[in-house]
Amino acid sequence: MTAAAVEALVEETIEAVVAAPAAESMLGLVDVLDQAGVLWQGAMALLGPAASRPLAGLGELEAVARLRKLADTPDLVSSLNHTVSAEFRERGAAAAREVWEAAGADLRRGTLAQLLVGYCHSIGGEAGTLSAKDLVRLLHQVVPVTW
């Protein structure tokens, strides 16, 4: 699957989720990308735009420090999400991928789902963004509990 095809699938899923929030759409994307062996490319489609946005009220160094602090949690999915995001912001895609690849397959799947939910809430698509209520509901439905 090409990078353009992965990006198109991610964008299509984002639009579907913000228009009609459903766990099935998100989990379907994770399954398709996993089966094609391109979970990292799916994560990159979300990390790039997210990293280009400043964290509210923080400079880039403070944002990375905040992400590293958030990564210090017993929740393995959230920890991987924040660690990969911090590495991506601070050291780039190659460093973030090393962290990503060191994690187990189930953890990477859960982290991609969490990245997708967060993206739909904070950035969204043409149809808008997820509400806080839908954010919480979808996180409970698509992200495995790892603590």
N, C-alpha and C positions, 0 to 999 in steps of 0.2 A: 504494500500500500504506500503510495507516495505521500510526501509531506503535505502536498496540496489537498489530497483526498482526506487525510487525517484532519486537517484544519477545517475542511468543508463539513465533515461529520460532526466535529465539535461545535461549529457554529450552528449547524442545523439543530443539534440537540439543545443548545442554549436557547435558541428561538422557541423550540417546542416546549421547553421547561418553563420559561418565563410566561409563555402564553397560557399554558395549562400545566401547572406544577404536578409532576407525576414521577414517582420513584422509578417506574418501569423504563421511562425514557433514559434516565441517567444510568441505571444498571445495564440497560441494553447497550449503551455506548461503551461502558467499561468492558462488557463481554466481547463486543466486536473488536475493540482495540487490543484486548488481551489475546484473543484468538489469532489476530494478525501479527502479534508480537511487536506492537507499536505503542504500548502504554506510555513509554517515555515521550514519544512524539505528541501524544495527547496531552501529557502534562506540560510540555513545552508550549503548546498552543494556548494554555491557560496562564502559565507562569510569565511569559513575555509581556502580555498586556497588563497583568497585575503588577509586575515589577516596575513598569513604566509609570505607574501612578504613585504619588507620594502617600505615605501613611499620614493621616491627619495630624497636623501640628508638629511633625518630626522631620528633621533633615535625614539624609540617606544613612549616615552613620548611626544616628539614633534609631532609625527604623530597623536596621540590621540588628542592633543590640536588643531592641524590643522583641524581634522575632526569635532571637537566640534565647531570650529569657522565657518566652512562651513555649519554646521547644523543650524546656526543662519540666516535663510532665510525665506522669506514669502512663498517660494515654499514648500508645505507640503511633497511632495514625496521626494525631495532632502533632506529636513530636516530629515525625518524618515530614509532615506538611511544612511546619515552621522552619525546620532545619534546611530543607531543600530550598525553600523560599529565601532564607537568609543567604545561603551559599550562592544562589542564582543572582541575588542583588549585589553581593560583595565580590564574588570571584568568577561569576559567569556560569554558562551552561555546562561546561565540562566538569567543573567542580560539583555542581548540583547533581549531575548525572552519576558521579561516583557515589555520592550519598544514596541516591535513589537505587542504584544497582546493588548496593550492599544490603538493602532491606529484602525481606522475603516477599514472595509473589503475592500472598494475601494482603500483606501490609501495603504493598504498592497499589493494589486494586482499591483498597479502602481509602488510601490517600488521594488517588485520582478522583474518586467519588466526592471526597471532602473538598478538594480543590474546585470541582465543578459546581457544587452547591454554593460555595463561597463566591465564586465568580458570578454565578447567576444572581446572587444577592447584591454584590457590591458594584458590578459593572453591567451585567445583564445584556440585553440585546435590543432589537428594534421594538419589541413589545414591552419594554421596560425592565424592571428588576423584580426579584422575588420579595415578597413582604417578609417581615420578621417572623410572622406566624408560619409561613410556608418554609422559611429557612430552617426553623427549629424542627418542624415536622419531617422535612426531607432529610435533615441530618440524622434524625432518629431512624429513618427508614433505610438509608443507603450506606451509612458509615458503621462498620462493625465496632462493637465495644471491645477495647483491647486492654483494659485495666481492671 
